[in-house]
């Protein structure tokens, strides 16, 4: 299996080249990633506990499925690929736009997607052993308030904030 090649971008999300993932300077180089929020019929989000062998935030909970966009791949194709690889699902995605996030070991232009998963209609989840240790589900409020004190990956938490803010902007205001 050949090593994954990812797109390098500048601070404005313009493509400037590519690099093998092992040569990527995380925290220095900018890259693209996808974030897919999987809603269950009860409006809770499916979250994933990352395996302990993950380079970034091992053992943390990812609020979204997703990953780094491969070189030559669109955000949409990357999102579909990641959903299939990590959970064995092929679902219709809704695009919620781009956002930028950065932290100690990442500088990401991410695109947020969402979908709805119903086990009765969509079949069984098949977790990718190398990446997903367990799955759980929480409401958006439970995640944002985090009374359980769970460790969430910071980039997926930023993606959720983007999603919530965009949803609030698009929601009609209540009359007085």
Secondary structure, DSSP 8 states (H G I E B T S, - for coil): ----EEEEE-TTS-EEEEEEGGG--BTTBBEEEEEEEEEETTS-EEEEEE-TT-SSSTT-EESSEEEE-BTT--HHHHHHHHHHHHH------EEEEEEEEEETTEEEEEEEEEEEE-HHHH------TTTEEEEEEE-HHHHHH-TT---B-HHHHHHHHHHHHHHHHHS-----
